[in-house]
Amino acid sequence: MRPEELDKAITPKTKWLILNSPSNPTGAAYTRAELRALADVLLKHPHVWVLTDDMYEHLTYDGFEYTTIAQVEPKLYDAR
């Protein structure tokens, strides 16, 4: 998901973003920079909550650095 796609998809009725990174079954994961760009979009939409699935945080390979979106942008962690 790219930031511009996320921004377009959010409407006043949007309540949640479910974010799986790394995702099952592909293992695809967002980099810190990609999460930063998604967080910037989410900061513009404070009515949208983020649900993350961090189950696979220990299953990364090739030196990939696992990071949550809340680590990248702590404002998203705070209860709104």
Number of C-alpha atoms within 10 A of each C-alpha: 9 10 17 11 11 13 15 9 9 17 11 8 8 12 13 12 14 10 16 18 22 23 16 12 6 7 13 12 20 21 17 16 10 15 22 19 16 22 21 14 18 21 13 10 16 11 16 19 17 17 11 14 15 15 12 15 15 10 10 14 9 5 6 11 13 18 17 21 23 16 13 18 17 11 13 19 13 8 6 9
